[in-house]
Amino acid sequence: MLEEEAIPLKIERNYPLYHEMEDASERRAAIVELRVDGCSSKAIAGYLGIHRTTVYRTLERFKGEGAAGL
């Protein structure tokens, strides 16, 4: 088999954790951008360190109000 150890994957973060973002609109925009990139609500919640309910509410708000809702 392999003589060397497997190289660990280093995941590069494109967004900081949700609560580390200072601006609320930046937080909500990150959720929408991740969704547009094809991430599931569960994956977004895990990536940003938030509950799925927060993701669902933000996406519903964006659907109803558009960019102004962010």
N, C-alpha and C positions, 0 to 999 in steps of 0.2 A: 504494500500500500504506500502511503505517503511517508517519507522519511522525515518530513518537517511537520510541525504543527500547522493547523489551519490558521489562516490569517483572520483575525476577528473583524467583523464588519463594523465600520464606524459610520453611524448615521449622522449626516450633517443636517442640522436644524435650519429650516428656512424661516421659522417663526419662533420667538421665545414662548415660554409657557404663558397661558392666558393671563394669569394674575401678575406676571412680570411686565406686561404691556401697560404703560401709563394711561394711554388714551383709549377711552371706551369704544370710540368708532374704529380705532385700529384693531381692537380685539374682535369686534363683529365682522370687520372686513376680512380678517384672517380666516374666520370660519367660512365665509362665503367663498373666498378664493380657494380654500382647500376642497370645498364641495365641487366647485367648477373644475378643479383638477382631477376629479373623479374619486375622491375619498368618501367613504361611507360616514354616516353620523357617528358610529361607534369608533371608527378609526380617528376621526377628528377629535372626539372627546378624549381619547387616550393620548393622542399626540399633544394636545394643548393642556391636558391635565384638568379637565372639567367634566361635569356630568352631562350625559346625553341630552337631558332636558334643556340645558342651556343651548346646546347646538340646535335642537328642534325649534325652540322659541326664536332664536336668531334667524334661522332660515325662513320660518313663517313670517316674521316681521319683514324680512327682505322681500319675500314674495308679495306681500301686501303693499308695502310702501316703497319698494325699490331702494335705490342708493340713498334717498333722503332718510330712510329708516335706519340707516347705519349711524 
